[in-house]
């Protein structure tokens, strides 16, 4: 097989996996909304984070799509696999069935379904679905393409989505004020200190929003920076990083000054900064 045909076959497989991830995210979003519209109960997990029926049902839906592909899955709601096994994985899915469960509980609509495909520690595909607004973001990092679409319904066919979605890109101009997106529920002192230091050099506008939507705002040019100096897990960031990386936005560890990596022994992320390549602080 020629190199061209090999690359074509690989790209076809990547695109098929992206379609499956899109379908999984939308179907999961549909059941999330079904729970959202009820008087749901909230459990507290061992790490003191909230858990609802929506997390569990969405996870089951996503697993039903991804397990038949025979690529291993890291999901917030799956039993975590020992690193002695995971370290041998070349490729894996990283999933958060409901990212922003605190926002879900608050009923402010700022929660998402996150699905990413990671190869050798780097995101190559990403899907983020916002069930309340039916806004869908998806990206193929290897082809440098990221798209956005507002669906008519949770039943919109994937063929229509791919045909109608519009490309997204970050803001390429210098902003005044600099728009900095921050967490709705996790704005800590380190972040406040970063913002104060930034304000000494430029005008700053703060945009507060929950879940992985923060990545999407930077990738789509609605914000310039996203500093995150409080704990996150790999499933909180993988899909968002894929969407950012596809349009040239970096997600950089404050420890190493390199891109965040995935399927690590410790699934906890370091502090990081999301920014355009020419706007690091």
C-alpha positions as a Python dict, from the first residue, in 0.01 Angstrom:
ca = {
    (1, 'X'): (0, 0, 0),
    (2, 'X'): (140, 342, -91),
    (3, 'X'): (198, 614, 168),
    (4, 'X'): (-90, 811, 14),
    (5, 'X'): (-332, 520, 51),
    (6, 'X'): (-213, 452, 404),
    (7, 'X'): (-271, 814, 504),
    (8, 'X'): (-610, 813, 332),
    (9, 'X'): (-715, 499, 520),
    (10, 'X'): (-600, 648, 851),
    (11, 'X'): (-790, 971, 784),
    (12, 'X'): (-1106, 780, 692),
    (13, 'X'): (-1084, 591, 1023),
    (14, 'X'): (-1030, 915, 1215),
    (15, 'X'): (-1331, 1076, 1047),
    (16, 'X'): (-1547, 771, 1123),
    (17, 'X'): (-1445, 785, 1488),
    (18, 'X'): (-1532, 1156, 1492),
    (19, 'X'): (-1879, 1082, 1353),
    (20, 'X'): (-1934, 817, 1621),
    (21, 'X'): (-1820, 1057, 1894),
    (22, 'X'): (-2059, 1323, 1763),
    (23, 'X'): (-2351, 1081, 1767),
    (24, 'X'): (-2257, 959, 2115),
    (25, 'X'): (-2238, 1312, 2253),
    (26, 'X'): (-2579, 1410, 2115),
    (27, 'X'): (-2751, 1094, 2238),
    (28, 'X'): (-2591, 1146, 2577),
    (29, 'X'): (-2703, 1509, 2575),
    (30, 'X'): (-3059, 1398, 2511),
    (31, 'X'): (-3071, 1179, 2823),
    (32, 'X'): (-2895, 1452, 3024),
    (33, 'X'): (-3178, 1692, 2939),
    (34, 'X'): (-3437, 1430, 3031),
    (35, 'X'): (-3288, 1418, 3382),
    (36, 'X'): (-3234, 1796, 3391),
    (37, 'X'): (-3608, 1846, 3348),
    (38, 'X'): (-3691, 1636, 3656),
    (39, 'X'): (-3644, 1674, 4032),
    (40, 'X'): (-3319, 1474, 4027),
    (41, 'X'): (-3121, 1363, 4332),
    (42, 'X'): (-2759, 1464, 4392),
    (43, 'X'): (-2504, 1222, 4539),
    (44, 'X'): (-2162, 1329, 4671),
    (45, 'X'): (-1866, 1118, 4555),
    (46, 'X'): (-1553, 1041, 4754),
    (47, 'X'): (-1375, 1344, 4610),
    (48, 'X'): (-1669, 1560, 4725),
    (49, 'X'): (-1783, 1628, 4368),
    (50, 'X'): (-2154, 1591, 4283),
    (51, 'X'): (-2302, 1301, 4089),
    (52, 'X'): (-2650, 1273, 3937),
    (53, 'X'): (-2848, 1022, 3736),
    (54, 'X'): (-2756, 1228, 3429),
    (55, 'X'): (-2385, 1145, 3472),
    (56, 'X'): (-2461, 774, 3498),
    (57, 'X'): (-2709, 755, 3209),
    (58, 'X'): (-2495, 967, 2978),
    (59, 'X'): (-2193, 749, 3056),
    (60, 'X'): (-2390, 434, 2967),
    (61, 'X'): (-2496, 587, 2636),
    (62, 'X'): (-2142, 693, 2545),
    (63, 'X'): (-2002, 352, 2640),
    (64, 'X'): (-2256, 186, 2411),
    (65, 'X'): (-2114, 382, 2117),
    (66, 'X'): (-1744, 358, 2201),
    (67, 'X'): (-1696, 7, 2340),
    (68, 'X'): (-1765, -164, 2002),
    (69, 'X'): (-1476, 33, 1845),
    (70, 'X'): (-1229, -161, 2063),
    (71, 'X'): (-1039, 148, 2173),
    (72, 'X'): (-1006, 165, 2554),
    (73, 'X'): (-1194, 433, 2745),
    (74, 'X'): (-1099, 660, 3033),
    (75, 'X'): (-1420, 811, 3171),
    (76, 'X'): (-1492, 998, 3490),
    (77, 'X'): (-1775, 754, 3560),
    (78, 'X'): (-1598, 430, 3462),
    (79, 'X'): (-1386, 229, 3702),
    (80, 'X'): (-1032, 354, 3647),
    (81, 'X'): (-785, 109, 3493),
    (82, 'X'): (-447, 56, 3660),
    (83, 'X'): (-162, 246, 3497),
    (84, 'X'): (31, -80, 3453),
    (85, 'X'): (-228, -159, 3186),
    (86, 'X'): (-297, 194, 3060),
    (87, 'X'): (68, 275, 2994),
    (88, 'X'): (61, 28, 2705),
    (89, 'X'): (-229, 205, 2533),
    (90, 'X'): (-129, 388, 2215),
    (91, 'X'): (-478, 534, 2171),
    (92, 'X'): (-772, 585, 2406),
    (93, 'X'): (-1097, 774, 2448),
    (94, 'X'): (-1121, 1027, 2730),
    (95, 'X'): (-1478, 1105, 2834),
    (96, 'X'): (-1668, 1329, 3073),
    (97, 'X'): (-2038, 1241, 3040),
    (98, 'X'): (-2142, 1563, 3218),
    (99, 'X'): (-1869, 1822, 3255),
    (100, 'X'): (-1985, 2091, 3494),
    (101, 'X'): (-2211, 1885, 3718),
    (102, 'X'): (-2212, 2177, 3964),
    (103, 'X'): (-2360, 2394, 3688),
    (104, 'X'): (-2608, 2116, 3609),
    (105, 'X'): (-2718, 2113, 3974),
    (106, 'X'): (-2747, 2494, 3968),
    (107, 'X'): (-2958, 2461, 3648),
    (108, 'X'): (-2771, 2739, 3468),
    (109, 'X'): (-2724, 2542, 3145),
    (110, 'X'): (-2344, 2571, 3146),
    (111, 'X'): (-2258, 2202, 3133),
    (112, 'X'): (-2132, 1986, 2848),
    (113, 'X'): (-2071, 1636, 2719),
    (114, 'X'): (-1699, 1588, 2645),
    (115, 'X'): (-1549, 1315, 2426),
    (116, 'X'): (-1188, 1312, 2305),
    (117, 'X'): (-968, 1063, 2125),
    (118, 'X'): (-606, 1069, 2239),
    (119, 'X'): (-307, 915, 2059),
    (120, 'X'): (33, 887, 2229),
    (121, 'X'): (-79, 1134, 2494),
    (122, 'X'): (-208, 1401, 2255),
    (123, 'X'): (-573, 1476, 2166),
    (124, 'X'): (-646, 1413, 1798),
    (125, 'X'): (-1028, 1441, 1802),
    (126, 'X'): (-1262, 1636, 2026),
    (127, 'X'): (-1637, 1679, 2066),
    (128, 'X'): (-1812, 1912, 2311),
    (129, 'X'): (-2192, 1922, 2319),
    (130, 'X'): (-2399, 2173, 2517),
    (131, 'X'): (-2733, 1995, 2575),
    (132, 'X'): (-2938, 2299, 2685),
    (133, 'X'): (-2850, 2522, 2388),
    (134, 'X'): (-2788, 2228, 2149),
    (135, 'X'): (-2457, 2387, 2045),
    (136, 'X'): (-2203, 2136, 1921),
    (137, 'X'): (-1828, 2187, 1876),
    (138, 'X'): (-1608, 1925, 1711),
    (139, 'X'): (-1253, 1908, 1581),
    (140, 'X'): (-999, 1699, 1395),
    (141, 'X'): (-659, 1814, 1519),
    (142, 'X'): (-460, 1634, 1250),
    (143, 'X'): (-642, 1821, 972),
    (144, 'X'): (-648, 2150, 1170),
    (145, 'X'): (-1026, 2177, 1146),
    (146, 'X'): (-1277, 2276, 1414),
    (147, 'X'): (-1646, 2347, 1368),
    (148, 'X'): (-1955, 2470, 1549),
    (149, 'X'): (-2325, 2420, 1487),
    (150, 'X'): (-2651, 2481, 1673),
    (151, 'X'): (-2871, 2177, 1623),
    (152, 'X'): (-3241, 2188, 1551),
    (153, 'X'): (-3296, 1891, 1782),
    (154, 'X'): (-3112, 1611, 1963),
    (155, 'X'): (-3212, 1391, 1669),
    (156, 'X'): (-3027, 1587, 1400),
    (157, 'X'): (-2851, 1335, 1168),
    (158, 'X'): (-2471, 1343, 1171),
    (159, 'X'): (-2469, 1384, 791),
    (160, 'X'): (-2659, 1711, 824),
    (161, 'X'): (-2428, 1825, 1103),
    (162, 'X'): (-2115, 1767, 896),
    (163, 'X'): (-2270, 1943, 596),
    (164, 'X'): (-2396, 2247, 789),
    (165, 'X'): (-2137, 2316, 1059),
    (166, 'X'): (-1929, 2631, 1024),
    (167, 'X'): (-1553, 2658, 1090),
    (168, 'X'): (-1437, 2836, 1404),
    (169, 'X'): (-1115, 3026, 1460),
    (170, 'X'): (-959, 3227, 1743),
    (171, 'X'): (-939, 3603, 1753),
    (172, 'X'): (-631, 3694, 1549),
    (173, 'X'): (-632, 4063, 1644),
    (174, 'X'): (-502, 4231, 1958),
    (175, 'X'): (-791, 4276, 2199),
    (176, 'X'): (-861, 4581, 2410),
    (177, 'X'): (-971, 4487, 2664),
    (178, 'X'): (-816, 4138, 2682),
    (179, 'X'): (-1102, 3897, 2737),
    (180, 'X'): (-1016, 3640, 3003),
    (181, 'X'): (-1253, 3353, 3062),
    (182, 'X'): (-1273, 3211, 3413),
    (183, 'X'): (-1450, 2932, 3593),
    (184, 'X'): (-1796, 2998, 3728),
    (185, 'X'): (-1733, 2771, 4028),
    (186, 'X'): (-1354, 2746, 4073),
    (187, 'X'): (-1206, 3098, 4069),
    (188, 'X'): (-932, 3080, 4335),
    (189, 'X'): (-665, 3314, 4472),
    (190, 'X'): (-396, 3201, 4225),
    (191, 'X'): (-625, 3295, 3939),
    (192, 'X'): (-712, 3626, 4099),
    (193, 'X'): (-341, 3702, 4139),
    (194, 'X'): (-283, 3621, 3771),
    (195, 'X'): (-565, 3857, 3674),
    (196, 'X'): (-432, 4137, 3893),
    (197, 'X'): (-86, 4103, 3735),
    (198, 'X'): (-244, 4109, 3389),
    (199, 'X'): (-443, 4421, 3476),
    (200, 'X'): (-118, 4604, 3547),
    (201, 'X'): (-25, 4559, 3180),
    (202, 'X'): (-358, 4581, 2998),
    (203, 'X'): (-730, 4640, 3022),
    (204, 'X'): (-900, 4316, 3119),
    (205, 'X'): (-1257, 4193, 3083),
    (206, 'X'): (-1357, 3884, 3282),
    (207, 'X'): (-1602, 3636, 3132),
    (208, 'X'): (-1732, 3378, 3382),
    (209, 'X'): (-1872, 3051, 3250),
    (210, 'X'): (-1881, 2687, 3353),
    (211, 'X'): (-1744, 2359, 3215),
    (212, 'X'): (-1538, 2307, 2899),
    (213, 'X'): (-1719, 2599, 2736),
    (214, 'X'): (-1418, 2807, 2844),
    (215, 'X'): (-1199, 2628, 2589),
    (216, 'X'): (-1463, 2680, 2321),
    (217, 'X'): (-1480, 3055, 2382),
    (218, 'X'): (-1106, 3091, 2321),
    (219, 'X'): (-1111, 2862, 2016),
    (220, 'X'): (-1408, 3052, 1871),
    (221, 'X'): (-1257, 3398, 1921),
    (222, 'X'): (-1493, 3506, 2198),
    (223, 'X'): (-1214, 3515, 2458),
    (224, 'X'): (-836, 3553, 2451),
    (225, 'X'): (-711, 3367, 2758),
    (226, 'X'): (-823, 3095, 2996),
    (227, 'X'): (-602, 3054, 3303),
    (228, 'X'): (-678, 2747, 3514),
    (229, 'X'): (-488, 2733, 3841),
    (230, 'X'): (-711, 2492, 4031),
    (231, 'X'): (-752, 2114, 4001),
    (232, 'X'): (-889, 1953, 3685),
    (233, 'X'): (-882, 1597, 3559),
    (234, 'X'): (-792, 1475, 3213),
    (235, 'X'): (-1158, 1422, 3119),
    (236, 'X'): (-1227, 1789, 3199),
    (237, 'X'): (-979, 1913, 2939),
    (238, 'X'): (-904, 1660, 2662),
    (239, 'X'): (-1194, 1748, 2431),
    (240, 'X'): (-1146, 2120, 2488),
    (241, 'X'): (-776, 2093, 2416),
    (242, 'X'): (-849, 1909, 2091),
    (243, 'X'): (-1080, 2187, 1975),
    (244, 'X'): (-825, 2452, 2073),
    (245, 'X'): (-526, 2275, 1921),
    (246, 'X'): (-712, 2227, 1592),
    (247, 'X'): (-727, 2605, 1546),
    (248, 'X'): (-381, 2689, 1677),
    (249, 'X'): (-469, 2766, 2039),
    (250, 'X'): (-229, 2619, 2295),
    (251, 'X'): (-314, 2450, 2626),
    (252, 'X'): (13, 2474, 2817),
    (253, 'X'): (116, 2333, 3154),
    (254, 'X'): (248, 2595, 3395),
    (255, 'X'): (487, 2328, 3530),
    (256, 'X'): (656, 2227, 3203),
    (257, 'X'): (561, 2505, 2959),
    (258, 'X'): (455, 2225, 2724),
    (259, 'X'): (114, 2105, 2607),
    (260, 'X'): (-94, 1905, 2852),
    (261, 'X'): (-51, 1531, 2803),
    (262, 'X'): (-304, 1252, 2859),
    (263, 'X'): (-329, 897, 2989),
    (264, 'X'): (-70, 989, 3251),
    (265, 'X'): (-10, 776, 3560),
    (266, 'X'): (-184, 1049, 3760),
    (267, 'X'): (-494, 1167, 3573),
    (268, 'X'): (-485, 1501, 3759),
    (269, 'X'): (-381, 1791, 3535),
    (270, 'X'): (-124, 2053, 3634),
    (271, 'X'): (-225, 2420, 3630),
    (272, 'X'): (-244, 2545, 3274),
    (273, 'X'): (-303, 2843, 3046),
    (274, 'X'): (-509, 2844, 2726),
    (275, 'X'): (-399, 3110, 2481),
    (276, 'X'): (-314, 3192, 2123),
    (277, 'X'): (49, 3122, 2036),
    (278, 'X'): (134, 3494, 2037),
    (279, 'X'): (-39, 3583, 2365),
    (280, 'X'): (120, 3376, 2645),
    (281, 'X'): (165, 3548, 2980),
}
